Amino acid sequence: MNMQKMLKDLQKMQSQMVKAQNDLKAQSYEAEAGGGMVKVVMNGQGVLTMVKINPDAVDKDDVEALEDLIMAAINSAVKKKDEASQSSMNELTQGMKIPGLF
């Protein structure tokens, strides 16, 4: 095995990983719950950047339902972000399990 080629390949992979991570950070992940009653947008760093609540979802006698919709929308956005991240990293490593990277 050629060590120089291996090191060069690892450096290339590292550069591609940094680019992929930066690209992921720039992405937005939108999710909704309750048929669009609650919409959220999260950036690639996991920061919630927008919450939209349809006024019809607000019922002072059923605050718990609104809380559940908000939680569901946020969890869905997190899942989308995590899946995109995992998919991007799998593409770079071609499915290899590299300790410390995942």
Beta strands, then each sheet from edge to edge (+ up, - down):
strand 1: 28-33
strand 2: 38-43
strand 3: 48-53
sheet 1: 1+ 2- 3+
end
